[in-house]
């Protein structure tokens, strides 16, 4: 009886086929979960930023269309506050990852270009 195994090498080929040729990490053919996360991290930050922007716009639109209703104004303010707190969390986590990478001497992993 076999236990299910994940082949991270084929997983990367499926998720990131354009990056498969350039391996900035270990020379072995097997990928580690850390390598996959490192390659996906810049895209995760971009997606989080776009979602936060959309949520902030949604909160602003709700505020503008609340027509003075106290409950709707309160809900819109809560959405805007939540979006700003989320922005701060993403911003701080980006800089923590960047600073820790520099301290530990890791390659620059958070650049998309």
N, C-alpha and C positions, 0 to 999 in steps of 0.2 A: 504494500500500500504506500503510495506516494503522498507527501504533503505538498500542497500548492506552493509554488515558488514564483517569485517575480523576477523576470529577466530585465534588469534595469537598462541593459544595453539596447534591447529592442524597444523598450519604453521610450528611451530618448529618441530613437529613430522615428517613432510615431509622433512624439510631441514636438521635437525640434529637429526636423530633417536637415535644415540648412546649416545648423551648427554641428552636425555630426562629423564633418570632415576636420574641423579645427578643434582639437582637444587640448585646452590650456592646462588641464589637470593631469593626473597620473597617466603614464604611458600604457598601462594595462588596458585590455579590451573591455573589462567590466566596469560599469559605472556604479558609483555609490549613491545612496540617497542624497548625500551632501552635495555631490556634483550636480545632480538634477535640480535640487533646491537652489543652488547657486546660480544656475543658468536661468531658472524661472523667476528668481527674485526681482530683477529689474522690471519684468512684465507685470508682476504682481503689484509693485509700487505704482506703475502707470495706471493699471486698472483701478486700484484703490483711489488714486487721485481723481480719475474721471468720474467714478461713482460718487465721491464726495462733492465734486463740482455740481453734478446733476442733483444731488440731494439739497445742496445749498440753493440752487436755482428753484427747485420745487418749493422749498420753504419760503423763499422770497415771493414766488408767485402766489402761494397760499396767503401770505401776509397782505399782498396787494389786493387780493380778491376776497378778503375776509369781511369787507363792508362794515367794519366797526363792531362786529360780533365779538364780545369778550372771549368766548370759548375758542373761536376760530383764530383770534389774534394770539391767544396764549399757546395754542397748538402750533401755530406758525413760528412763533418765537422759540418754542422748544425745538422744532426742526432745525432752525437756523443755529441755535446753540449746539445741538448735537452734531451738526455738520462741521462747525468750527472746532469742536473738541476732537472729532474724528480727524480733521486736517492736522491738528497739533500732534495727535498720536502717530499718524503716518509720517509727518515731518521729522519728529524726534526719533522714530524708529529708523528712518533712513540714515540720519546722521549717526546714530549709535552703531549701526551696521558698518558704515563707512569708517568711523573712527576705530572701531575694533579691528576691522580689516587692516587699517594702516598700522596699528599697534602690533598686531600679530604677524605682519609682513605678508598678508595674503594678496593675491593679485586683485587688480581693480575689477570688481565683479558687477558694480552697479552702473555701468555705462551701456547704453543701448547702441551707441554709435562708435 
